[in-house]
């Protein structure tokens, strides 16, 4: 039973354009959502997060949007750069779960020059 | 200086063998984790330790036994390896409390069971 889903296994975007990665979840107990970025042969790296009390969090070129009613979040990268090419994992957690993260299966982003 | 380091990076072994993967973090974090990434690329938590105490134990076969000699180390021992254990295993660490969800991962150990 996948509680966090990323339905697009891959996404290709032109350099300078916006990349939008999507994530859906089913568990309404989740109260923290995160995006991790992963390069080949490396571990995931924390990118940005959002608490369930907010609907938007921005950090430089990266913005995460949360729609609680739809149980949906998205990561916007603008402008996209070739160095952003990586696998992006969406993750969710509950504050009383001791750091237990539930990950989606990832979306591979390719930013073409 | 690597923050979370795992050894070995690659591990190839025969079915039925026993093997260990080591993990060390130099971030001063209280909490450490083991995750398994299977062939479908899902990252699933296996165990979590906080100050050497087991706090998360997902539905993992008893053949997997984590050991935390101190809060900077969390090793994973696997007995009687099976084909289905082939995966990439990631170690991670975090501060506790409200920052537990921001986790720092090692580069992974790719285990191949033949």
Interface residues (C-beta under 8 A of the other chain):
Chain A: X2 X32 X34 X36 X41 X42 X43 X44 X45 X46 X49 X87 X89 X91 X93 X95 X97 X98 X99 X100 X101 X102 X103 X105 X106
Chain B: X4 X31 X33 X40 X41 X42 X43 X44 X45 X48 X50 X55 X56 X90 X92 X94 X96 X98 X100 X101 X102 X103 X104 X105 X106 X107 X108
